[in-house]
Amino acid sequence: MIILIRSFDYINKTNQIRVFSDRLVIMNEGKLPPEVLIEKLKTEHLSKPRNTLLADIFYKAGFIENWGRGTIKIMEKCQEQGLPEPDFEEDHSF
C-alpha cells in the first residue's frame, strides 16, 4: 500500500516507523492539507496529494486504485486481520 502525502516542502525531513509489542507508529513531519480534516480520514474524504506528479505516475502505473482511499484501506486491512482500528493523530510538535 502506498500513501502519497510527501511534498517537496518536506525535503530533508524524516519519517519514523516505531514498532512496539502492541502497536506500530508511523510518523512524518508533513501536516494534513487544511481541506482534509483528521476526523474525516476514517470515511470517504477529499484527496489532496502533495506531489501531484508522483501521484499521477503511481495512479497511471496501477499502484493507486482510487483517490482518498488510503486510510480507509488501512482500516479495512486491520479489520480483516482482527486488529484494532488505527488512530490518526496530527501532532504539531513533531
Backbone as a printed PyTorch tensor [residue, N CA C, xyz], in Angstrom:
tensor([[[  0.8470,  -1.1670,   0.0000],
         [  0.0000,   0.0000,   0.0000],
         [  0.8950,   1.2330,   0.0000]],

        [[  0.5450,   2.1870,  -0.7990],
         [  1.3230,   3.4120,  -0.9370],
         [  0.4310,   4.5930,  -0.5860]],

        [[  0.9040,   5.4270,   0.3230],
         [  0.1770,   6.6530,   0.6440],
         [  1.0760,   7.8100,   0.2300]],

        [[  0.6270,   8.5830,  -0.7320],
         [  1.4390,   9.6630,  -1.2870],
         [  1.0660,  10.9880,  -0.6380]],

        [[  1.7590,  11.3000,   0.4370],
         [  1.4740,  12.5730,   1.0900],
         [  2.7310,  13.4300,   1.1910]],

        [[  3.8330,  12.9390,   0.6810],
         [  5.0640,  13.7000,   0.7820],
         [  5.0460,  14.8850,  -0.1700]],

        [[  5.7290,  15.9080,   0.2210],
         [  5.8010,  17.1290,  -0.5690],
         [  7.2520,  17.5760,  -0.6400]],

        [[  7.5990,  18.2830,  -1.6910],
         [  8.9480,  18.8250,  -1.7780],
         [  9.1900,  19.8760,  -0.6910]],

        [[  8.1310,  20.3390,  -0.0400],
         [  8.2880,  21.2610,   1.0840],
         [  8.9580,  20.5750,   2.2650]],

        [[  8.9550,  19.2500,   2.2580],
         [  9.4650,  18.4910,   3.3930],
         [ 10.7410,  17.7280,   3.0470]],

        [[ 11.4810,  18.1850,   2.0370],
         [ 12.7590,  17.5630,   1.6980],
         [ 13.6850,  17.7020,   2.9000]],

        [[ 14.4790,  16.6890,   3.1450],
         [ 15.4050,  16.6030,   4.2780],
         [ 14.6910,  16.4340,   5.6090]],

        [[ 13.4360,  16.0920,   5.5800],
         [ 12.6980,  15.7760,   6.7960],
         [ 12.6610,  14.2610,   6.9170]],

        [[ 12.3860,  13.7680,   8.0860],
         [ 12.4490,  12.3240,   8.3070],
         [ 11.0780,  11.7190,   8.5330]],

        [[ 10.9690,  10.4640,   8.1660],
         [  9.8280,   9.6390,   8.5410],
         [ 10.3190,   8.7310,   9.6480]],

        [[  9.4350,   8.3690,  10.5480],
         [  9.7900,   7.4390,  11.6110],
         [  8.7750,   6.3180,  11.6420]],

        [[  9.2710,   5.1030,  11.7790],
         [  8.4180,   3.9420,  11.9910],
         [  8.8860,   3.3140,  13.2880]],

        [[  8.0000,   3.2350,  14.2460],
         [  8.3280,   2.6670,  15.5560],
         [  7.4830,   1.4170,  15.7700]],

        [[  8.1550,   0.3200,  16.0650],
         [  7.4750,  -0.9550,  16.2680],
         [  7.5230,  -1.2920,  17.7530]],

        [[  6.3510,  -1.4460,  18.3440],
         [  6.2130,  -1.8280,  19.7420],
         [  5.5550,  -3.2020,  19.7960]],

        [[  5.5310,  -3.8120,  20.9530],
         [  4.9080,  -5.1400,  21.0700],
         [  3.4030,  -5.0820,  20.8370]],

        [[  2.7970,  -3.9150,  21.0450],
         [  1.3380,  -3.8180,  20.9320],
         [  0.8510,  -2.8410,  19.8620]],

        [[  1.7890,  -2.2060,  19.1210],
         [  1.3410,  -1.2370,  18.1210],
         [  2.4810,  -0.8700,  17.1730]],

        [[  2.0850,  -0.2650,  16.0680],
         [  3.0110,   0.2710,  15.0750],
         [  2.6990,   1.7540,  14.9500]],

        [[  3.7090,   2.5890,  15.0410],
         [  3.5180,   4.0340,  14.9420],
         [  4.3180,   4.5310,  13.7400]],

        [[  3.6280,   5.2160,  12.8300],
         [  4.2770,   5.7960,  11.6550],
         [  4.1180,   7.3080,  11.7550]],

        [[  5.2420,   8.0210,  11.7010],
         [  5.1950,   9.4780,  11.8480],
         [  5.9810,  10.1360,  10.7210]],

        [[  5.5110,  11.2840,  10.2860],
         [  6.2940,  12.1100,   9.3700],
         [  6.0270,  13.5680,   9.7030]],

        [[  6.8570,  14.4260,   9.1740],
         [  6.7730,  15.8420,   9.5170],
         [  5.7660,  16.6170,   8.6930]],

        [[  5.0990,  15.9490,   7.7810],
         [  4.0940,  16.6310,   6.9740],
         [  2.7930,  16.8290,   7.7330]],

        [[  2.1230,  17.9230,   7.4320],
         [  0.8040,  18.1790,   8.0190],
         [ -0.2530,  17.8820,   6.9690]],

        [[ -1.4480,  17.6150,   7.4270],
         [ -2.5580,  17.4380,   6.5010],
         [ -2.8720,  18.7720,   5.8370]],

        [[ -3.2910,  18.7430,   4.5850],
         [ -3.7320,  19.9920,   3.9600],
         [ -4.9280,  20.5490,   4.7340]],

        [[ -5.1040,  21.8570,   4.7720],
         [ -6.2070,  22.4490,   5.5370],
         [ -7.5820,  21.9120,   5.1340]],

        [[ -7.7100,  21.4820,   3.8730],
         [ -9.0070,  20.9930,   3.3920],
         [ -9.3260,  19.5880,   3.8900]],

        [[ -8.3280,  18.8740,   4.4050],
         [ -8.5160,  17.4910,   4.8500],
         [ -8.5420,  17.4710,   6.3730]],

        [[ -9.6950,  17.1730,   6.9260],
         [ -9.8490,  17.1390,   8.3780],
         [ -9.5160,  15.7480,   8.8990]],

        [[ -8.7720,  15.6850,   9.9950],
         [ -8.3360,  14.4040,  10.5330],
         [ -9.5110,  13.5040,  10.8980]],

        [[-10.6070,  14.1160,  11.3580],
         [-11.7590,  13.2960,  11.7320],
         [-12.4500,  12.6680,  10.5190]],

        [[-12.1200,  13.1250,   9.3260],
         [-12.7060,  12.5700,   8.0990],
         [-11.8780,  11.4180,   7.5150]],

        [[-10.7000,  11.1460,   8.0460],
         [ -9.8280,  10.1380,   7.4560],
         [-10.4030,   8.7260,   7.5140]],

        [[-11.3510,   8.4880,   8.4080],
         [-11.9480,   7.1560,   8.5300],
         [-13.2010,   6.9990,   7.6770]],

        [[-13.5130,   8.0100,   6.8920],
         [-14.6620,   7.9600,   5.9850],
         [-14.1970,   8.4500,   4.6140]],

        [[-15.0720,   8.3680,   3.6190],
         [-14.6930,   8.9260,   2.3190],
         [-14.3810,  10.4040,   2.4980]],

        [[-13.2700,  10.8260,   1.9260],
         [-12.8410,  12.2070,   2.1300],
         [-12.1090,  12.7250,   0.9030]],

        [[-11.9190,  14.0040,   0.8910],
         [-11.1830,  14.6880,  -0.1590],
         [ -9.7530,  14.1620,  -0.2160]],

        [[ -9.2620,  13.9430,  -1.4060],
         [ -7.8670,  13.5600,  -1.5930],
         [ -7.1100,  14.7820,  -2.0940]],

        [[ -6.0180,  15.0850,  -1.4430],
         [ -5.2330,  16.2660,  -1.7990],
         [ -3.7540,  15.8690,  -1.8400]],

        [[ -3.3280,  15.1550,  -2.9060],
         [ -1.9210,  14.7450,  -2.9680],
         [ -0.9920,  15.9530,  -2.9330]],

        [[  0.0580,  15.8600,  -2.1340],
         [  1.0390,  16.9500,  -2.0540],
         [  1.8850,  16.9950,  -3.3140]],

        [[  2.2220,  15.8160,  -3.8160],
         [  3.0610,  15.7310,  -5.0020],
         [  2.2050,  15.1520,  -6.1210]],

        [[  1.5270,  16.0230,  -6.8550],
         [  0.5640,  15.5700,  -7.8610],
         [  1.2350,  14.8260,  -9.0140]],

        [[  2.4660,  15.1930,  -9.3550],
         [  3.1780,  14.4880, -10.4210],
         [  3.4260,  13.0350, -10.0170]],

        [[  3.9560,  12.8390,  -8.8340],
         [  4.2120,  11.4870,  -8.3400],
         [  2.9090,  10.7060,  -8.1910]],

        [[  1.8870,  11.3480,  -7.6690],
         [  0.5860,  10.6910,  -7.5100],
         [  0.0260,  10.2600,  -8.8590]],

        [[  0.1490,  11.1020,  -9.8660],
         [ -0.3540,  10.7740, -11.2000],
         [  0.4060,   9.5880, -11.8030]],

        [[  1.7110,   9.5670, -11.6290],
         [  2.5250,   8.4520, -12.1370],
         [  2.1060,   7.1440, -11.4670]],

        [[  1.9530,   7.1540, -10.1450],
         [  1.5620,   5.9380,  -9.4270],
         [  0.1500,   5.5040,  -9.8060]],

        [[ -0.7350,   6.4620, -10.0460],
         [ -2.1050,   6.1320, -10.4580],
         [ -2.0970,   5.4650, -11.8310]],

        [[ -1.3910,   6.0620, -12.7800],
         [ -1.3320,   5.5100, -14.1380],
         [ -0.6210,   4.1600, -14.1820]],

        [[  0.2980,   3.9300, -13.2490],
         [  1.0060,   2.6480, -13.1810],
         [  0.1700,   1.5750, -12.4870]],

        [[ -0.9810,   1.9670, -11.9330],
         [ -1.8660,   0.9950, -11.3000],
         [ -1.6120,   0.7560,  -9.8260]],

        [[ -0.7450,   1.5650,  -9.2060],
         [ -0.4710,   1.3960,  -7.7800],
         [ -1.5100,   2.0770,  -6.8990]],

        [[ -2.2710,   2.9860,  -7.4710],
         [ -3.3350,   3.6820,  -6.7430],
         [ -4.6380,   3.3280,  -7.4340]],

        [[ -5.5840,   2.7660,  -6.6650],
         [ -6.8570,   2.3810,  -7.2900],
         [ -7.8650,   3.5100,  -7.2740]],

        [[ -7.8920,   4.2830,  -6.2190],
         [ -8.8160,   5.4160,  -6.0730],
         [ -8.1420,   6.4940,  -5.2470]],

        [[ -8.5100,   7.7240,  -5.4860],
         [ -8.0050,   8.8300,  -4.6720],
         [ -8.7450,   8.8490,  -3.3380]],

        [[ -8.0250,   9.1310,  -2.2590],
         [ -8.6510,   9.3090,  -0.9510],
         [ -9.0710,   8.0260,  -0.2660]],

        [[ -8.5080,   6.8700,  -0.6550],
         [ -8.8900,   5.6000,  -0.0420],
         [ -7.7880,   4.9860,   0.8120]],

        [[ -6.6300,   5.5980,   0.8740],
         [ -5.5040,   5.0050,   1.6050],
         [ -5.8120,   4.7170,   3.0600]],

        [[ -6.3430,   5.6930,   3.7740],
         [ -6.6270,   5.4860,   5.1950],
         [ -7.7840,   4.5140,   5.3860]],

        [[ -8.7500,   4.5490,   4.4870],
         [ -9.8790,   3.6120,   4.5680],
         [ -9.3740,   2.1910,   4.3260]],

        [[ -8.4690,   2.0340,   3.3840],
         [ -7.9160,   0.7140,   3.0890],
         [ -7.0980,   0.1880,   4.2730]],

        [[ -6.3720,   1.0530,   4.9470],
         [ -5.6430,   0.6520,   6.1520],
         [ -6.6220,   0.0950,   7.1750]],

        [[ -7.7390,   0.7920,   7.3650],
         [ -8.7460,   0.3330,   8.3310],
         [ -9.3230,  -1.0190,   7.9180]],

        [[ -9.6120,  -1.1870,   6.6300],
         [-10.1600,  -2.4560,   6.1370],
         [ -9.1820,  -3.5990,   6.3720]],

        [[ -7.9030,  -3.3740,   6.1100],
         [ -6.8900,  -4.4170,   6.3050],
         [ -6.7380,  -4.7660,   7.7820]],

        [[ -6.8110,  -3.7750,   8.6580],
         [ -6.7570,  -4.0490,  10.0970],
         [ -7.9390,  -4.9210,  10.5070]],

        [[ -9.1250,  -4.5750,  10.0420],
         [-10.3250,  -5.3400,  10.3640],
         [-10.2050,  -6.7750,   9.8490]],

        [[ -9.7330,  -6.9590,   8.6160],
         [ -9.5560,  -8.2990,   8.0460],
         [ -8.6290,  -9.1560,   8.9010]],

        [[ -7.6340,  -8.5390,   9.5070],
         [ -6.6550,  -9.2650,  10.3080],
         [ -7.0330,  -9.3420,  11.7850]],

        [[ -8.2050,  -8.8080,  12.1370],
         [ -8.6440,  -8.8350,  13.5300],
         [ -7.8770,  -7.8770,  14.4170]],

        [[ -7.3460,  -6.8420,  13.8310],
         [ -6.5770,  -5.8410,  14.5740],
         [ -7.4590,  -4.6470,  14.9050]],

        [[ -7.1090,  -3.9040,  15.9500],
         [ -7.9140,  -2.7240,  16.2840],
         [ -7.8230,  -1.6570,  15.1950]],

        [[ -8.8570,  -0.8600,  15.1370],
         [ -8.9060,   0.2570,  14.1930],
         [ -7.7660,   1.2240,  14.5030]],

        [[ -7.0930,   1.7430,  13.4850],
         [ -5.9830,   2.6630,  13.7490],
         [ -6.4710,   4.0180,  14.2570]],

        [[ -5.5930,   4.6890,  14.9640],
         [ -5.8310,   6.0680,  15.3730],
         [ -5.0050,   6.9600,  14.4580]],

        [[ -5.6080,   8.0270,  13.9860],
         [ -4.8920,   9.0150,  13.1840],
         [ -4.7960,  10.2780,  14.0200]],

        [[ -3.5810,  10.7770,  14.1940],
         [ -3.3670,  11.9690,  15.0070],
         [ -2.4960,  12.9530,  14.2430]],

        [[ -2.7190,  14.2120,  14.5180],
         [ -1.8600,  15.2530,  13.9580],
         [ -1.2410,  15.9830,  15.1320]],

        [[  0.0750,  15.8450,  15.2630],
         [  0.8070,  16.4230,  16.3810],
         [  1.7730,  17.4570,  15.8130]],

        [[  1.5360,  18.6950,  16.0850],
         [  2.3440,  19.7690,  15.5000],
         [  3.7020,  19.9370,  16.1790]],

        [[  3.9950,  19.1100,  17.1980],
         [  5.2810,  19.2440,  17.8850],
         [  6.3500,  18.3360,  17.3160]],

        [[  6.0100,  17.4950,  16.3390],
         [  6.9670,  16.5520,  15.7580],
         [  8.0790,  17.3300,  15.1300]]])
